[in-house]
């Protein structure tokens, strides 16, 4: 038999190490747990980087806070621009949604029948009725002559029953009381209408300026009329006239018809 020293130096086979490390489940053998060192090292590395990032962020915040407590001037500039832009949008929305105070007052529709030449207000029987056929003074709709008047500035009163036809074609007729206005005011109205007429076919040229010649009083020094709308004025307010024209010009049953521009 080999002695104890020979056994101690004899090479041990593979089975010995398997039994020693617990490959067998028999008694007398120990099982050694395996440790996954690689995962633990990776987790430690991630935690280290997170702590480093947190510390760097804390230092950066501390540096910004120590600079007097004021934000960057560029942030102030951007914030100011955004605030101004917001205010502009709000103002545009408010102004765009507000009603036009110079759009005039709507009048009942009195129709658009063509009649024989005559004064329908003074002689309604001649215009197919036995009473006043109009719903406003001056009239903004109702019976009218078959032929409209030419566009332009007039120094003598035009027939109310004729210029209704001009309103039917989308025009604007400006009436004025010659006894309530001075020559300067009348000249301002004439200049406004002539400026519109000079635009020709490329602009708004459907305008008539005429003194009032009816038996009934006009009611205001100036009255602007469009199809089914009128606006009384105390003076030649250019802004009010422009507001009425923007709201009512060309809005009528037959806006494409009527005489061409003068000249």
C-alpha angles and dihedrals in degrees: 000000000000113000127241094266092052091052091048092056097039113112113257118229129231092262091062093059092045091053092043092053092049102260088141121061094214123121122276096036123111125221115217116203116234116233120212099218095170095065092045091052092049092050091050090051093052092048090050092053092047091052091048092051092048091050092048091051091049090051091049093050090048091051092051092047092051091056095085099283094268122129122239111285090232091060089052091051093049091047091050093051092049091049093050091048091051092050092050092052091049092050092049091051092048094047093043093052096045115102118251106252090202097052091104133230123294117241129203115268111256095182132249106257119157114233140177120282110280145095106289094188095051095036108025091168087068089057097053099271142085096220138040105303096198130087099203142026112265094028118245097185139001138085113354143166120280091237120060124216123255117263115255150082116306129193094194125060116270123216111271091210090056102046091053083076088059089054089051087060093054099265132140121234117196114200123192137183106238091204094054098049131061123225092263093058092046089049090054091053091048092050091051094051093044090052090055093047092052091063090072122188092340093064144022106305103149099107136129126187114193138156116245114254103172126124092241120069116260092233097222133041089247131021122185116204135193130162104310094343135091137178122197117210133188094211142003095287104178094197093051091048091050091049092053093046093050091051100043112021112117095005103123142104094270108023095159095057135075135075121320124248117291118272 
